[in-house]
Amino acid sequence: MLLLLPGCLFLLLAVLRRTLYRLGIFRSERLPVPVVVVGNITVGGSGKTPLALWLAQQMLERHWRPGIVSRGYAGGLPAGSVREVSTDGNALEIGDEPLLLKRRSGLPVFVGSNRVAAGRALLHAYPACNLIISDDGMQHYRLQRDVEIAVLDERGLMNGWPLPAGPLREPASRLGGVDALVSNGVSHLAICPAPIFLMKLTGDVFYLLSDPRQTCTAAALNHLRLAAVAGMGMPQRFFRHLEALGLRFSEHAFPDHHCYDVADLAAIQADVLLMTEKDAVKCEGLTERPVWVLPVTAQVAPAVAGTDLAAHVEHRIRERMHGRPPA
């Protein structure tokens, strides 16, 4: 209860800040191409990055040419700077999720705390790009957006209190203004008037961190002494995924965006380490033991019969491009 008062103050400031942007007192900027924001109103990983990857692929298949911008959380960029992400980039400098986005998508990816500047730099370097996907950034109101997709996981809104008393960055009513809600793991049908989509993460083939050409399934690992390592908003999601593949292992949870060092991995008693891709991009060269990485892919479907998410996003974009209000 001691945290409720500062939480209420945080919530009041969050609402005031958004109102000032909506009234034009705080300046926001529009990029020359449509912008889709994939974000949430809670702290902690909910599955935004896998969804951003899924959406980028879907829009490619619909003949869009997307680029991706990200804050680069936990990266070492100087304040206000913008950098393009390369496949051989350093996760400690640019952030783990942007590096993963680049390696998995192959698309232009730019990072910076100012998403407007990142978007402009991307479009300058890649003028053929005609769509920006922002991984996170629902609260980055400086960047105007055409479509907002909110992501929630099985934790939902938890205790429903604002930071620091709870997980909310903004009030739950904020979900009433998004274009779509994607639920990762469980349906949240009662809390949002926007179309609801259900997402699940699938993956059952591991690759060797030191040589990604080598792959295997769980059957090749289940006779070994295994340790699962996860530094994410909800490590149990990764651990449950491994259990569903029939693996037995010790669990080693680290904070979200944890910067691993040699000592972190040396302290783990196991013959083989299992990791998420997000963790693996920060652990290259930190251990001589085999590290098997499990990539996952998002699958998204409407909660009730209706259009798929990519078609819904494209429809919203075209409405705004033609100056019509959303249906």
N, C-alpha and C positions, 0 to 999 in steps of 0.2 A: 504493500500500500504506500510505502514511502516514495516509490518511484512513480506513482500515479500522477502526482502534481506536475513533476517535470515532463511526464508523458503528455499530459493535457496541454502544457505550454508548447511542446514540440508539435503537437497536432494543430494547434492554433496557428503557429508560424507556418506550417506546411500549407494549410488552407489559405492563409493570407498571401503567401508567396504565389500560389497558383492563381489567386484572384487578381493580383497585380499584373501578372502576365496576361490574363484574359482581358483585362481592362486596357492593356497597352502601356501601362505605367512602367513596367519592366519590358525591355525590348526583346522580342523574339525574331528569328530570321527564318525565311523560307529558302530552301535550296531549289535550284532550277529543275530538279527531277522529283518524282514522288518519294516519300519517306515512309517506311513501315517500322514502327517501334515494337520490339518484343521485350516486354518487361514485366514487372510485378509491383505489388504494393507492400510486400513483406520482405524482410531481410533473409539472407540465406539462399542457397541454391535451390531452385524449383524446377530446373530443366530448360531454362531459357536458351542456352547455347545449342543443345541438340535440336530444339525447335527452330532456331535461326538457321541452322544448317539444312534442316528439312525444307524450310520455306525457300531458301536460296535455290535449292535443287529444283523444287517445284516450279518456281518462277522461271528458271532457266528453260525448263521443259515447255513453258508457255511462251518462249521466245523473248523474255525480258533479259536484260544484261545487268544483273545486280552487282553491287559492291557492298561491303560490310564495314560499318564503323563500330568502334567499341571504346569504352573508357580506358581499357588496359588495366584493370584493377590489379593491385599488388605489383605492377610493373615499376621500373625505376626511372620513368620519364620525368624530366623537369616540368614543373608546373607550367601549363600553357603551351607546351610543345606538342607537335604532331609528328607521327612517324608512320611510314609504311611498314607493314609486317612482311617479312620474307620467310620462306619455309625453313631456312637455317637460322632463324632469329633466336635470340636469347630470351627465354621466358621470364627471367629475373628483370629484364629491362622493359619488355613490352607487355608482360602479363601472360598467364597460362592459357586463358580462354582465347585471346586473339591469335596466339600461335596455333592452337588447336583448330580454330576456324580457318586459318590460312591453309594448314596442311590438309584438312579434310575437304575443303571446298575448292581450293585452287583459284579462288576469286580474289580480286583486289581487297585488301583489308588494311584499314588505317586506324590508328589509335590516338586518343588524346582526350584530356578531361573536357575540352570544349568540342562537343560533337559537331557543331556547325563548322568550325575550322577543319576538323577531320574530314567532314563530308566535302567541303570545298577543295581541299587538297587532293582527295581521291578523284573528284571529277576533273580537276585540272590535269592530273596524271593519266586518267583514263576517260577521255571525253566521250567514248562510245557507251559508257555506263549510263543507263536510263532508269535506275532504281537503286535507292539506298535502303539497306536493312540495318537498323540500329540494334545491336545486341545489348539489351538493357537500355535504360534512358527514359523510362516513363516519367521520371521526375526532372528530367533535363529540359525544362520548358523553353530554354533559349532556342532549341531546335523545333520548328513547327513540323508537324507530322500529318500525314494523310490517313494513316491507319494505325490504331493501337491494338496490340494483342497482349492481354494479361495472362500470366501463367501462374497457376497454383498447384502445389503438390498435395500429397495425402494429409499433410498437416493442416491444410486449409488456412484459416486466419488465426489458428491457435487460440490464445486467450482473448483475442480481439482488441488488445490494448496497444496504444502507440508506443514507440520507442521513448525511453528505455524500459518502460514497464512491460512491453510486449513486442511483437514483431512488426507492427504496422509503420510504414513510412508515410502513409496517407490514410484517411478514414476509409472504412469499407464502402461507403457510398461512392467513392471514386470509381469503383467497378461499374457503376451505372453509366459511365461515359465512354467505356471502351467499345471497340468494334467487335471484339470476340474474346471469349475466355477459353483458355486451354487448360484442362485439368490433367495433371500428370499423376495417374495412379488411382484416382477416385473421382466420382462425379460430384460437382458442386452446383447442382441444378437450381438451387433456391436462392442464390445470392447475387445473381447477375441477370439483367434483362437481355443482354446481348446473346447471340448464338453461342452455344457451348460445344466444345470439341474435346474429345478424349484422346490423350496421348499415352503411349507406352513405349518404353525403350527396350529394344531387342538386340541380342548379340550373343553368339556362342562360339566364335572362333577367335582365339588369342594369337597375337604375334609377339615375337621375341624383340625386346627393346633394342638389343645390340645389333640385330639383323632382322628388320621387319619382313624380309622375304620368307623367313621361317614362320610357319603357323602351326597351330595344333588345336584340338578340341579338349574339353574337360577330361575326356577318357584317358588322355595321355598324361594327365597331371595328377589324377586322384590317388596314385600310390605314393606320392611324394609328401614330404613335410612342408606344408604350404602356409604362407602368411599373406593375408590380404591387407593392403595399405590404401587408405582413402582420406584425402584432405578435401572435403567438400561440405556443403551445407547440411547434407543428410547422409553420412557415411553408411548408415544402415541400409539405404537403398541399394548400394553396391554389394554389400555383404549378402543381402537377401537374393540378389541376382545370382551370385556365385552359388549359394545354397541350392537354388532352383536348378542349377546345372549339375548338381550332385556332388559338389566339392566340399571337403572338410578342411578347415583352416583356422589359424588364430587371427583375431581381429585387431587391427591397429588403426585407430581413428586419429586424425590430425585436424587442426582448424582449417576452415575454408581458405583456399589460396596459400596454404602453408609453403614456405620456402625450405625445402629439404636440404640437409647437409649429410655428409658422410656418416656422422655420428647417429643421426636419426635411423638410418637403415642398418648400421652395424649393430645397434642394440636389439634388433629383431632376430629372434631365434627361429630360423627356418632354412630349408634348402633352396626354396624357390619363393620369390615374391610375386604377388598378383596385384595389378594396379589398374586404375582408370587411365584413359588417355590424358586427361587433364593433369593427373599427377605425374605421369610418365615423362611429359615434356620438360619437367623440372628435375628429373632424376637420371638423365643420361650421364654415364661415367661415374656415378656415385657408389657403385657396388660391383664386385666381380661375380656375384651370384646371378643366376638367370632371373630376369624380370620378364614376366609374361603380361602383356597388356591386352585388355578386353575393350575393343571399340564397340560402341552401341549406336544404334540408328533409331531415330524417332519414327513411329507410325502414328498417324493422326486420322481420326474418323469423327464424323458428327455424332453428338450424343443422341440425337433423334434424327429421323429421316430428313434429309435435306442436302444442301449443297456442300461440297468439300471446302476445307479452309482456304486452299489456294484460290479457288474460284471466287470465294467470298471476298478475299483480299483484293483480287483483280477487279471485281465489281465495284468495291468501295473506291479504289484508285480511279477508275474511269468516271465514276460519279463526280468525284472532286475535280478531275481534269476538265470536265465539261460544265463545272460551276453549279451542279445540282446538289441540294442537300441530301444526306443519306436517307435511304428509304426507312 
